[in-house]
Amino acid sequence: MKKLYLIRHAKSSWIEEGVDDFDRPLKGSGIRDAHNTSQWMEQQGFTPDLIVSSPATRALHTALIFAKNLHYPYREIKLKEAIYEAEVKDLFKTIRKLKDKYNSVFLFGHNPTITTFVNHCIDHIIDNVPTTGVACLNFDVEHWADLETEAELLFFDFPKRRIKK
């Protein structure tokens, strides 16, 4: 069994004119949401064997916040260029290349790819994985290279779901 936590980067800022999309930073609310979500995940006992991230500033910053709160060494975060502006087939290709010693992988990326990937693997539709949203997929395989498109959605969470009314 392989668990894949697909995590969309936290809310990013559009304030700075002229900043390339790749370099957009997180907003203050995005930083807060990344801390809250990663702390909630730590409380639930969800831990990564590996963190893989798009190298885009907003995705990497989100991954770094999660790493801090989940006690994962920053230097062990793997950056994969292929995640930025990836299509679903590119994401599958990246995941299938993971080493089998990793059973629980946190992957930080972007929409629409994250939402499309999740919907490609489960038997119902999630309208949108919002910023700092986490979809945990369980694949019934021993080897990442054998990954097919069928998975069980173990949970789907996002910051507004946990806001107390």
JONORWO-V980060 format. One record per pair of residues at least 24 apart in sequence whose ideal C-beta (glycine too) atoms are under 7 Angstrom apart, sorted by sequence separation. I is the first residue (numbers start at 1). GAP is how many residues later the second one is. D is the distance in whole Angstrom. If there is no record, write none. Layout:
I&GAP&D  I&GAP&D
//
This chain:
10&24&4  48&24&6  53&24&6  55&24&4  88&25&6  133&25&4  51&26&5  52&26&5  53&26&6  54&26&7  55&26&6  83&26&5  84&26&7  87&26&7  91&26&5  132&26&6  38&27&6  42&27&5  86&27&5  132&27&5  34&28&5  38&28&4  42&28&5  50&28&7  52&28&6  56&28&5  88&28&5  121&28&6  130&28&5  41&29&7  54&29&4  55&29&6  88&29&5  120&29&6  121&29&7  122&29&6  35&30&6  39&30&5  54&30&4  121&30&4  126&30&6  34&31&4  38&31&4  122&31&5  25&32&6  26&32&6  34&32&7  38&32&6  88&32&6  24&33&6  25&33&7  22&34&5  23&34&5  24&34&5  31&34&7  35&34&6  22&35&7  26&35&5  25&36&7  26&36&7  66&40&7  100&43&5  100&44&6  63&45&4  12&46&4  62&46&6  98&46&4  10&48&7  96&48&6  9&49&4  59&49&5  95&49&6  96&49&5  9&50&4  59&50&6  59&51&7  96&51&5  10&52&5  50&52&4  95&52&6  9&53&5  49&53&4  52&53&6  49&54&6  54&54&6  7&55&7  49&55&5  50&55&5  51&55&5  52&55&5  53&55&4  54&55&5  92&55&7  48&56&6  49&56&7  54&56&6  47&57&7  48&57&7  48&58&4  22&62&7  4&91&7  37&95&5  37&97&7  33&98&7  34&98&6  7&99&6  9&99&6  33&99&4  3&100&7  5&100&7  7&100&7  2&101&6  3&101&5  4&101&5  5&101&5  6&101&6  7&101&5  8&101&7  9&101&6  30&101&6  5&102&7  8&102&7  30&102&7  4&103&6  6&103&7  8&103&6  8&106&5  6&108&5  6&111&6  6&112&6  11&120&4  8&121&5  10&121&5  8&122&7  9&122&7  10&122&5  37&122&6  40&122&6  8&123&6  36&123&6  8&124&7  8&125&5  33&126&4  7&127&5  5&129&6  6&129&5  5&131&5  6&131&7  3&133&6  4&133&5  3&135&6  4&135&7  1&137&6  2&137&5  1&139&6  2&139&6  2&142&6
//
